[in-house]
């Protein structure tokens, strides 16, 4: 399980260090793709296979399903670590997530997310303000905290 929040920077070549405990769980190669809320999602290959099966089961005749599947898969790329434990993020993904220098790497259960520091701070502040409301809505789904 991935958890925690870590501050890192991305270098001029688009490389970022991922925390060692995340690297161990991600394995030698893994998938990076566009995520929701303007961050990047990073999946170990076994979790990516699960996500792939779920997306394959979406109804092809629904335009929203086709659009989301295109968005998700067209941004996906297989990545590996360099000798210093860095991953080189493709330019299109860095641009999508607005990754310039300061970044935040967070663990979210079955995946890792990479955020620009500014985007994360904005998202966190908005979510923190609504946290109680969100928790109340989740209770309606028979979810105990």
C-alpha positions as CSV (number, residue, x, y, z in Angstrom):
1,X,0.0,0.0,0.0
2,X,1.2,3.5,-0.9
3,X,0.9,6.2,1.7
4,X,2.5,9.4,2.8
5,X,3.4,12.8,1.3
6,X,6.9,13.8,0.1
7,X,8.4,17.0,-1.3
8,X,10.7,16.6,-4.3
9,X,11.9,18.6,-7.2
10,X,12.0,17.8,-10.9
11,X,15.2,18.6,-12.7
12,X,15.6,20.4,-16.1
13,X,15.6,17.0,-17.9
14,X,12.2,16.0,-16.4
15,X,13.6,13.6,-13.8
16,X,12.2,13.2,-10.4
17,X,13.2,11.1,-7.4
18,X,10.5,8.9,-6.0
19,X,10.7,7.8,-2.4
20,X,12.6,4.5,-1.9
21,X,9.6,2.8,-0.2
22,X,7.5,3.6,-3.2
23,X,10.1,2.4,-5.7
24,X,10.2,-1.0,-3.9
25,X,6.4,-1.3,-4.4
26,X,6.4,-0.1,-8.0
27,X,8.9,-2.6,-9.2
28,X,11.5,-2.1,-11.9
29,X,9.0,-0.9,-14.5
30,X,5.6,0.8,-13.9
31,X,3.0,2.9,-15.7
32,X,2.7,6.7,-15.5
33,X,-0.4,8.4,-17.0
34,X,-2.6,11.4,-16.8
35,X,-4.6,11.4,-13.6
36,X,-7.6,13.3,-12.4
37,X,-7.3,16.8,-10.8
38,X,-4.3,17.6,-13.0
39,X,-1.8,15.2,-11.4
40,X,-0.1,12.1,-12.6
41,X,-1.1,8.6,-11.6
42,X,1.7,6.0,-11.2
43,X,0.7,2.4,-11.1
44,X,2.6,-0.8,-10.4
45,X,2.1,-3.2,-13.4
46,X,-0.3,-5.5,-11.4
47,X,-2.5,-2.5,-10.4
48,X,-2.4,-1.2,-14.0
49,X,-3.7,-4.6,-15.2
50,X,-6.6,-4.3,-12.9
51,X,-7.4,-0.7,-14.1
52,X,-7.1,-1.9,-17.7
53,X,-9.7,-4.6,-17.1
54,X,-12.1,-2.2,-15.5
55,X,-11.7,0.3,-18.3
56,X,-12.2,-2.5,-20.9
57,X,-15.5,-3.3,-19.3
58,X,-16.9,0.2,-19.9
59,X,-19.6,0.3,-22.6
60,X,-18.0,1.2,-25.9
61,X,-21.2,2.7,-27.2
62,X,-21.2,5.4,-24.4
63,X,-19.3,8.6,-25.5
64,X,-18.2,9.4,-21.9
65,X,-16.6,5.9,-21.6
66,X,-14.8,6.3,-24.9
67,X,-13.5,9.8,-24.0
68,X,-12.3,8.7,-20.5
69,X,-10.6,5.6,-21.9
70,X,-8.8,7.7,-24.6
71,X,-7.7,10.3,-22.1
72,X,-6.4,7.6,-19.7
73,X,-4.6,5.3,-22.2
74,X,-3.2,7.9,-24.6
75,X,-1.2,9.5,-21.8
76,X,0.1,6.2,-20.4
77,X,3.8,5.3,-20.7
78,X,5.9,2.5,-19.2
79,X,8.8,3.9,-17.2
80,X,11.9,2.5,-15.4
81,X,14.3,3.9,-12.8
82,X,17.7,5.3,-13.6
83,X,20.7,4.4,-11.4
84,X,19.9,7.2,-9.0
85,X,16.3,6.1,-8.4
86,X,14.8,8.8,-10.7
87,X,12.1,8.5,-13.3
88,X,12.2,10.6,-16.5
89,X,8.7,11.9,-17.0
90,X,7.7,12.6,-20.6
91,X,7.1,16.2,-21.6
92,X,3.4,15.8,-22.4
93,X,2.8,14.4,-18.9
94,X,4.9,17.1,-17.2
95,X,2.9,19.8,-19.2
96,X,-0.4,18.2,-18.3
97,X,0.4,18.2,-14.5
98,X,2.1,21.6,-14.7
99,X,5.3,20.1,-13.2
100,X,8.0,22.7,-13.3
101,X,10.3,22.5,-10.3
102,X,8.8,21.8,-6.9
103,X,6.6,18.7,-6.7
104,X,4.7,16.6,-4.2
105,X,4.7,12.8,-4.4
106,X,1.8,11.2,-2.5
107,X,0.8,7.6,-1.8
108,X,-2.9,6.8,-2.4
109,X,-3.4,3.2,-1.5
110,X,-2.9,1.3,-4.8
111,X,-1.1,4.1,-6.7
112,X,1.3,7.0,-6.4
113,X,0.3,10.6,-7.5
114,X,2.7,13.3,-8.6
115,X,1.5,16.9,-8.2
116,X,3.0,20.3,-8.8
117,X,3.5,21.8,-5.4
118,X,1.2,24.7,-6.2
119,X,-1.6,22.5,-7.6
120,X,-1.3,20.2,-4.5
121,X,-1.5,23.1,-2.1
122,X,-4.6,24.5,-3.8
123,X,-6.3,21.1,-4.0
124,X,-5.4,20.2,-0.4
125,X,-6.7,23.6,0.9
126,X,-10.0,23.2,-0.9
127,X,-10.4,19.5,0.2
128,X,-9.5,20.3,3.8
129,X,-12.3,22.9,3.9
130,X,-14.8,20.3,2.6
131,X,-13.4,17.3,4.4
132,X,-16.3,17.0,6.9
133,X,-18.9,17.3,4.1
134,X,-17.0,14.7,2.1
135,X,-16.9,12.3,5.0
136,X,-20.6,12.7,5.6
137,X,-21.4,11.9,2.0
138,X,-19.2,8.7,2.2
139,X,-21.1,7.6,5.2
140,X,-24.1,7.4,2.9
141,X,-22.2,4.7,1.0
142,X,-21.9,2.5,4.1
143,X,-18.3,3.5,4.7
144,X,-17.0,3.6,8.2
145,X,-14.0,5.7,9.2
